[in-house]
Amino acid sequence: MSAKNRDNHNRWRNKTIGFRVSPEENEQIEIAVRLSGLTKQDYITRRLLYKDVVVQGNPRVFKALRNQLAAVLAELERIEAGSGVNDELLDTIELISVILGEMKGE
């Protein structure tokens, strides 16, 4: 039997919430979760409750940043003269920029 899932206030998390997203939305959520270093559950809960998502630098986050930057670079190299930039790519670049800016300040 697994241990009961409790939050930071020792409250038992026994409610399940589910919702549908498009494949593109799912990819954006997955990218944000990887770059945050949090679990998907913690990331989504914090965002929905308007709490700050504080990225703690660790090897997993740095690897996710490196991999995402490589993907952004590949996408930018594919685009000719910036005419084909989509909103998802711009959102990802903005998220990476914010995270790196905050890490620089530490």
Salt bridges, closest charged atoms under 4 A:
ASP7 OD2 - ARG11 NE 2.73
GLU27 OE2 - ARG34 NH2 3.65
GLU30 OE2 - LYS40 NZ 2.35
ASP42 OD1 - ARG13 NH1 3.11
GLU75 OE2 - ARG78 NH2 2.53
